[in-house]
Amino acid sequence: MKKLLSAVIGLILTFTLTGISQAKTVQVSALEDFNTANPPQILHVQMNANTRLDYDVMLFQGYQVAGRISPAQNGSFAFVPVAYVNFQEEQIPIKKEFAAYYKGGNGIIRQNQPFLLVFPENGPDTFQYYVPSSSDINR
């Protein structure tokens, strides 16, 4: 019985820990040419998929995002989004830091060329929103 209980607890811990450490790999497109071995301090990309950073920040497909770059070894780098331009062409700052990591090889990435960024998993993408009905509005 003790073995069964410890096995169940072990499975629960395994699922809990693996759920926390997951990441989202998102395709983006470069808005200017850059070299992955020597990236610029600020990089501009366009989102190729919807990406929720947290409850308050959602980067939709097509948004243009500016990010601060922190170079790392072997041509990789961290991309920290600092602002985005929405569909109304408003520039909106991002106050929290959500470091994404470049996933790919060394080389030059050309304008409009897609590449992958790995964003940390900051919770589920299944938030519940309340949408009022017409009967709620007319009260």
N, C-alpha and C positions, 0 to 999 in steps of 0.2 A: 504494500500500500504506500509506503514511504517513497519507493522508487517511482511509482505512478504519479504521485503528487509532485515530486521534484521534476519529473519529466514535463508535466503540464506547466509548472512554474517556469521552467527553462524555455519552453515554447513561447509562452507569453512574453517573457523578457526578450527573446530573439525577435519576435514580431514587433515589439515596441521599439527596440533599438534600431532595427533596420528601417522602420518607418521614419524615424527622426533623421537619419543620416542620408536620406535619398536626395537627389538633385534633379533639376529639370534642365534638359539640354534643349536649347532654343536656337533656331536658325535665324540669323540676321544678315543684312547686306551692308557692305561698307559704302559710305557716302563720299569717301575720298580714298585714293591710293595710300597704302602704308606698308612698311616692312615689319613683320612680326618680331624680328630680332631687335629692331630699334623703333618701336611704335612711338607716335606723337604723345604729348602729354594729355591732350584731349582728343578723343575719337568720336566721330559721329556715325551712327548706324541707323538703319531702318529695320523695324521689327517685321519678321516674316511670319510670326505667329503670335496669338494672344498669350501674354505672360502675366500672371498675378504675382507681384512681389510680396504683398501682404494685404490685409483687409482694406486698406486705404488706397493702395497704388496698383493700378492695372495698366499694363502697357499693351495696347491693342495693335493688331496687325496693321502696318502702315504708319504707325507713329515713328517720328524721327527722334532718336535719343542721343544726347551728348553724355559722354562718360569720361571720367578721369582714369588714366592708365597708370598702373604700377607694374613695371617690368619685373619678370622673374627669370629663372634660369631656363636654358634650352629653348629660347624663343617663345616661351609662354608669357602671359601677362594677366593681371587682374583688371577687370573693367568695372568701375563703380559708377553707375548712372547718377548724374547730378541734375539733369533736367530733361524734359521731353516736350515736343511740339505736338499738340493734339490736332484733331481734324478741323477745328475752328482757327487754327494757326496761332493759338495762344501758347506761349512758352511757360511751362509749369515746372518749378523747382522740385526736386526730390530731397526731402530733408533727412531721411534715414539713409544709412549706407547698406547697400545690397551688392556685395562683391560677386561678380560673375567671373569665370575663368575661361580663357581662350582654349579651345579644344581643336588642335590641328598641328600641322608641321610648320617648320620654318619656311619663310619665303615672303614674297610680295603678294599682297592682296589688293586687287584692282577695284576701282569704283564699280559699284553694283554687283560685285562678286559675293556670293553667300559664303558664310562661315559659321561655325558653331560656338556658342557661349554656354557655359554650364552655370545656371543660377541655383542658389541653395533653395531647398524646399522649405518654405515658410508657413506651411499649413495647407489645408485642403483648398481646392479650387471650387468647392461646392458650398459657397456661402448662401444663406437664405436671406432673401430680400423681401420686404413687405411692399406690395404694390396695391395702392388703394383702389377700391372699386368706386363706381359712380355713386353708390348708396352711401359710402363713407364721406364723399365730398359734399353731398347735398344735405348733410345733417346740420 
